[in-house]
Amino acid sequence: MHHQHRKALRPVSGAGIGFLLTSGLLAACGAGPAPGPAGATTAHSAAGGRVYVTNQLDNTLSVISGQTNRVTATVPAGVAPEGVAVTPDHRHVYVADNGSGRVSVLDTRTGKITATVPVGKAPSGVALSPDGHHLYVADGGSNSVSVLDTRTNRVIATIHVGTSPVSVAVTRDGTTAYVANEGSASLSVISTRTHRVVRALPAGQYPVAVAVAPGGDSVYVANEVNARVSVVSARTGTITATVPTGQGPFGVTLAPSGQSAYAAILGPGDVSAISTRTHRIWGTVNVGPPQTDPFNIAVTSSAVYVTDQGAGTLTVIDPKALKVAATITVGNSPYGVAVDP
């Protein structure tokens, strides 16, 4: 049975969508010195920046210090926030509000949502172009991708893709966007120059996440129902390898080096590391018992961050030792995660 990764939303009143911890957020966003534990950092420290987690049932965004592994602020977001992305200049965070069909824009200097942009229905996954000028939004309820110009915060294109697009990834050179269409078992390949779909590729059953290798030669797809990660050749457009993962792979992403892919496995509560050379799992770490539901992943050279939707936590994994380094309590039903290193 297909895992219902978007849990039923409780009624939310306008007054109850979150509480802004002003002093903590301003510190986290570099707007002034922060009271806090010894060794806490302000914005963009060399040892670790900020981590952003969307909390789907709280309608909030958790801001976490990458150095202390502590929540420094909780920011009100839109209804049922899911995907999240940070601009390369560190100034803005974009959040897909699945329940309201909008994208919220956080100004990291003021710690406030400064814009909300209407997109398609049920937006979920988001990805920025390498220069940060365009945000690609998978509109799962509209079978489309919205392209948002981040300089004006306006939608400049709407691209028809497959059925129920849920995840999007952009190549490092910025020329191509890949969209995982959960309902049509396909990948839509978009030219970022023309904003048109140039190819539709097979992606295995229920593709729920997509990631692109740093070199752009391979695309990794999490197939939730098939219990595998599919590897698609960008050149030939064919599936060249499948990696059995166990029940319910949901998130997948590549390490910056491109040597490993990491997959979040819902059923057993695991995160598996896959060699991109052999396409075999070289290590697995358990982040909690069944019902922990590790969901989405973000990776830096020094940490793997995993949202645990069932547990209400963010797990931090040491990628070298492949061991849990920290478990951080966040909001209710954490979904997306993005790192501003």
C-alpha positions as CSV (number, residue, x, y, z in Angstrom):
1,M,0.0,0.0,0.0
2,H,1.3,3.4,-0.9
3,H,2.4,5.3,2.2
4,Q,0.4,8.5,2.7
5,H,3.2,10.9,3.0
6,R,1.0,13.9,3.3
7,K,-0.8,13.4,6.6
8,A,-4.3,14.7,7.1
9,L,-4.2,18.3,8.2
10,R,-5.9,19.4,11.4
11,P,-7.9,22.6,11.3
12,V,-5.7,25.6,11.8
13,S,-6.9,29.0,13.0
14,G,-5.2,32.2,11.7
15,A,-3.9,32.9,15.2
16,G,-2.4,29.4,15.7
17,I,-0.1,29.0,12.8
18,G,3.1,29.5,14.8
19,F,4.9,31.7,17.2
20,L,7.9,33.8,16.2
21,L,10.8,33.7,18.7
22,T,12.0,37.1,17.7
23,S,15.3,37.3,19.5
24,G,16.3,33.8,18.5
25,L,15.4,34.3,14.9
26,L,17.3,37.6,14.6
27,A,20.3,35.9,16.0
28,A,20.0,33.0,13.7
29,C,19.6,35.3,10.7
30,G,22.7,37.4,11.7
31,A,20.7,40.5,12.6
32,G,22.5,41.0,15.9
33,P,24.3,39.2,18.7
34,A,22.4,36.3,20.1
35,P,21.9,35.4,23.7
36,G,22.5,31.7,24.1
37,P,24.9,29.0,25.1
38,A,28.6,29.4,25.0
39,G,30.0,28.6,21.5
40,A,26.7,29.5,19.7
41,T,27.3,31.2,16.4
42,T,25.6,33.9,14.4
43,A,25.0,33.5,10.6
44,H,27.4,31.7,8.2
45,S,30.1,30.4,10.6
46,A,32.8,28.3,9.0
47,A,31.9,25.4,11.3
48,G,28.2,25.3,10.4
49,G,25.5,27.7,9.2
50,R,21.7,27.3,9.5
51,V,19.4,24.4,8.8
52,Y,15.7,25.0,7.9
53,V,13.0,22.4,8.5
54,T,9.3,22.7,7.5
55,N,6.8,21.4,10.0
56,Q,3.8,20.3,8.0
57,L,1.2,20.1,10.8
58,D,2.5,23.1,12.8
59,N,2.5,25.4,9.7
60,T,6.0,26.5,10.9
61,L,9.6,26.6,9.9
62,S,12.3,25.6,12.4
63,V,15.6,27.4,12.2
64,I,18.5,25.3,13.6
65,S,22.1,26.2,14.3
66,G,24.4,23.9,12.3
67,Q,27.1,24.3,14.9
68,T,25.2,23.8,18.2
69,N,22.4,21.6,16.7
70,R,19.8,23.6,18.6
71,V,16.6,25.2,17.4
72,T,17.1,29.0,17.5
73,A,13.8,30.1,16.2
74,T,10.3,29.0,15.0
75,V,8.8,31.0,12.2
76,P,5.1,31.0,11.0
77,A,4.8,29.7,7.5
78,G,1.8,29.0,5.3
79,V,-0.5,26.1,5.4
80,A,1.2,22.6,5.4
81,P,4.7,23.7,4.4
82,E,6.7,21.1,2.5
83,G,9.7,21.8,0.2
84,V,12.3,24.4,1.3
85,A,15.3,26.0,-0.4
86,V,17.9,28.6,0.6
87,T,19.3,31.1,-2.0
88,P,23.1,31.0,-2.6
89,D,23.4,34.6,-1.2
90,H,22.0,33.4,2.1
91,R,19.3,36.2,2.1
92,H,16.1,34.3,1.4
93,V,14.4,31.0,2.2
94,Y,11.6,29.7,-0.1
95,V,8.9,27.5,1.4
96,A,6.2,25.6,-0.6
97,D,2.9,25.9,1.3
98,N,1.2,22.7,0.1
99,G,-2.2,23.5,1.7
100,S,-2.5,27.1,0.4
101,G,-1.0,26.8,-3.1
102,R,1.6,29.5,-2.4
103,V,5.3,29.9,-1.8
104,S,6.4,31.9,1.3
105,V,9.6,34.0,1.1
106,L,11.6,34.5,4.4
107,D,14.0,37.3,4.6
108,T,16.8,35.9,6.7
109,R,18.1,39.4,7.8
110,T,14.8,40.4,9.3
111,G,13.4,37.0,10.2
112,K,10.1,37.7,8.6
113,I,8.0,36.4,5.7
114,T,8.2,39.3,3.2
115,A,6.2,37.8,0.3
116,T,3.8,35.0,-0.5
117,V,3.6,34.0,-4.2
118,P,0.6,32.1,-5.7
119,V,1.7,29.0,-7.6
120,G,-0.2,25.9,-8.7
121,K,-2.2,23.5,-6.5
122,A,-0.5,21.5,-3.8
123,P,3.1,22.7,-4.3
124,S,5.6,20.2,-2.8
125,G,9.2,20.0,-3.9
126,V,11.3,23.1,-4.7
127,A,14.7,23.6,-6.2
128,L,16.7,26.7,-7.0
129,S,18.9,27.4,-10.0
130,P,22.6,27.5,-9.1
131,D,22.6,31.3,-9.5
132,G,19.5,31.6,-7.2
133,H,17.6,33.6,-9.8
134,H,14.9,31.0,-10.4
135,L,12.9,28.7,-8.2
136,Y,11.2,25.6,-9.6
137,V,8.1,24.4,-7.8
138,A,6.5,21.0,-8.3
139,D,2.7,21.7,-8.2
140,G,1.4,18.2,-7.4
141,G,-2.3,19.2,-7.7
142,S,-1.9,21.0,-11.0
143,N,0.4,18.6,-12.9
144,S,2.8,21.5,-13.5
145,V,6.0,23.2,-12.5
146,S,5.9,26.9,-11.6
147,V,9.0,28.9,-12.4
148,L,9.4,31.8,-10.0
149,D,11.8,34.7,-10.7
150,T,13.4,35.3,-7.3
151,R,14.4,38.9,-8.2
152,T,10.7,39.9,-8.6
153,N,9.0,37.0,-6.7
154,R,6.7,36.5,-9.7
155,V,5.9,33.3,-11.6
156,I,7.3,33.7,-15.1
157,A,6.3,30.3,-16.5
158,T,4.1,27.4,-15.8
159,I,5.2,24.1,-17.4
160,H,2.9,21.1,-17.9
161,V,4.6,17.9,-16.7
162,G,3.4,14.4,-15.8
163,T,0.8,13.4,-13.2
164,S,1.3,14.4,-9.5
165,P,4.8,16.0,-9.7
166,V,6.3,16.0,-6.2
167,S,10.0,16.6,-6.4
168,V,12.4,18.6,-8.6
169,A,16.2,18.9,-8.9
170,V,18.3,21.2,-11.0
171,T,21.7,20.2,-12.5
172,R,24.8,21.9,-11.2
173,D,25.3,23.7,-14.5
174,G,21.8,25.1,-14.3
175,T,20.7,23.9,-17.8
176,T,18.2,21.2,-16.9
177,A,15.6,20.5,-14.3
178,Y,14.3,17.0,-13.5
179,V,10.8,16.4,-12.1
180,A,9.6,13.2,-10.4
181,N,6.0,12.6,-11.4
182,E,4.6,10.2,-8.8
183,G,1.4,9.5,-10.6
184,S,2.8,8.7,-14.0
185,A,6.0,6.9,-13.0
186,S,8.1,9.3,-15.1
187,L,10.7,12.0,-15.0
188,S,10.0,15.2,-16.9
189,V,13.2,16.8,-18.2
190,I,12.9,20.6,-18.5
191,S,15.2,22.9,-20.4
192,T,15.7,25.9,-18.1
193,R,16.5,28.1,-21.1
194,T,13.2,27.5,-22.9
195,H,11.1,26.4,-19.9
196,R,9.8,23.5,-21.9
197,V,9.8,19.8,-21.3
198,V,12.3,18.2,-23.7
199,R,12.0,14.6,-22.7
200,A,9.9,12.2,-20.6
201,L,11.9,9.4,-19.0
202,P,10.9,6.2,-17.2
203,A,11.5,6.5,-13.5
204,G,10.1,3.3,-11.9
205,Q,6.9,3.0,-9.9
206,Y,5.9,5.9,-7.6
207,P,8.9,8.1,-8.0
208,V,8.7,10.4,-5.0
209,A,12.1,12.1,-5.0
210,V,14.8,13.0,-7.5
211,A,18.4,14.0,-7.2
212,V,21.1,14.7,-9.8
213,A,24.8,13.7,-9.6
214,P,27.2,16.6,-9.4
215,G,28.4,15.9,-12.9
216,G,24.9,15.7,-14.3
217,D,25.4,12.3,-15.9
218,S,23.1,10.3,-13.6
219,V,19.8,11.0,-11.9
220,Y,18.7,9.1,-8.8
221,V,15.0,8.4,-8.1
222,A,13.4,7.1,-4.9
223,N,10.7,4.5,-5.8
224,E,8.6,4.4,-2.6
225,V,6.4,1.3,-3.4
226,N,9.1,-0.7,-5.3
227,A,11.5,-0.4,-2.3
228,R,14.4,0.7,-4.5
229,V,16.4,3.6,-5.8
230,S,16.5,3.8,-9.6
231,V,19.5,5.3,-11.4
232,V,18.7,6.9,-14.7
233,S,21.4,7.8,-17.3
234,A,21.0,11.5,-18.4
235,R,22.5,10.7,-21.7
236,T,20.5,7.6,-22.8
237,G,17.4,8.3,-20.7
238,T,17.2,4.7,-19.5
239,I,17.4,3.1,-16.1
240,T,20.9,1.7,-15.8
241,A,20.7,0.4,-12.2
242,T,18.3,-0.3,-9.4
243,V,19.3,-0.5,-5.8
244,P,17.1,-2.5,-3.4
245,T,16.7,-0.4,-0.2
246,G,14.0,-1.9,2.0
247,Q,10.4,-0.8,2.5
248,G,9.5,2.8,1.5
249,P,12.5,4.8,0.3
250,F,11.2,8.4,0.3
251,G,14.0,10.9,0.1
252,V,17.2,10.7,-1.9
253,T,20.1,13.1,-2.3
254,L,23.8,13.2,-3.4
255,A,26.8,14.1,-1.3
256,P,28.7,17.2,-2.6
257,S,31.5,14.9,-3.7
258,G,29.1,12.8,-5.7
259,Q,30.6,9.6,-4.3
260,S,27.5,8.6,-2.3
261,A,23.8,8.9,-2.5
262,Y,21.7,8.9,0.7
263,A,18.2,7.4,0.8
264,A,15.7,7.8,3.7
265,I,13.9,4.5,4.2
266,L,10.5,4.9,5.9
267,G,9.6,1.4,7.0
268,P,12.6,0.4,9.2
269,G,13.6,4.0,10.0
270,D,16.9,3.8,8.2
271,V,19.2,6.0,6.1
272,S,21.2,4.1,3.6
273,A,24.4,5.3,1.9
274,I,24.8,4.1,-1.7
275,S,28.0,4.0,-3.7
276,T,27.6,5.9,-6.9
277,R,30.4,3.8,-8.4
278,T,29.0,0.3,-7.6
279,H,25.4,1.2,-7.0
280,R,25.4,-0.8,-3.9
281,I,24.6,0.1,-0.3
282,W,27.8,0.5,1.6
283,G,26.3,1.4,5.0
284,T,23.0,1.9,6.8
285,V,22.3,3.8,10.0
286,N,19.0,3.5,12.0
287,V,17.5,6.8,13.1
288,G,14.7,5.3,15.1
289,P,12.1,2.5,15.4
290,P,9.3,1.9,12.9
291,Q,7.0,4.9,12.7
292,T,10.0,7.3,13.0
293,D,9.5,7.9,9.3
294,P,12.7,9.4,8.0
295,F,11.5,11.5,5.1
296,N,13.7,14.0,3.4
297,I,17.5,14.6,3.3
298,A,20.0,17.4,2.9
299,V,23.7,16.7,2.8
300,T,26.9,18.8,3.4
301,S,30.5,17.6,3.5
302,S,30.2,17.2,7.2
303,A,26.6,16.2,8.0
304,V,23.6,14.4,6.7
305,Y,20.3,15.9,7.9
306,V,17.1,13.8,7.9
307,T,13.6,14.9,8.8
308,D,11.8,12.3,10.9
309,Q,8.1,12.9,10.3
310,G,6.7,10.4,12.7
311,A,9.0,11.3,15.6
312,G,8.9,15.1,15.2
313,T,12.7,15.3,15.0
314,L,15.7,16.1,12.8
315,T,18.5,13.6,12.8
316,V,22.1,14.7,12.2
317,I,24.4,11.9,10.9
318,D,28.1,12.0,10.7
319,P,28.7,10.9,7.1
320,K,32.2,9.6,7.7
321,A,31.4,7.3,10.7
322,L,27.8,6.8,9.5
323,K,26.5,7.3,13.0
324,V,23.9,9.5,14.5
325,A,25.5,12.6,15.9
326,A,22.4,14.4,17.2
327,T,18.6,14.2,17.3
328,I,16.9,17.6,17.5
329,T,13.2,18.0,18.4
330,V,11.5,20.3,15.9
331,G,7.8,20.8,15.1
332,N,4.9,18.6,14.3
333,S,5.4,16.4,11.3
334,P,8.7,17.7,9.9
335,Y,8.8,17.4,6.2
336,G,11.5,19.3,4.1
337,V,15.0,20.3,5.1
338,A,17.5,22.7,3.6
339,V,21.0,23.8,4.7
340,D,22.6,27.2,4.4
341,P,26.3,26.2,5.0
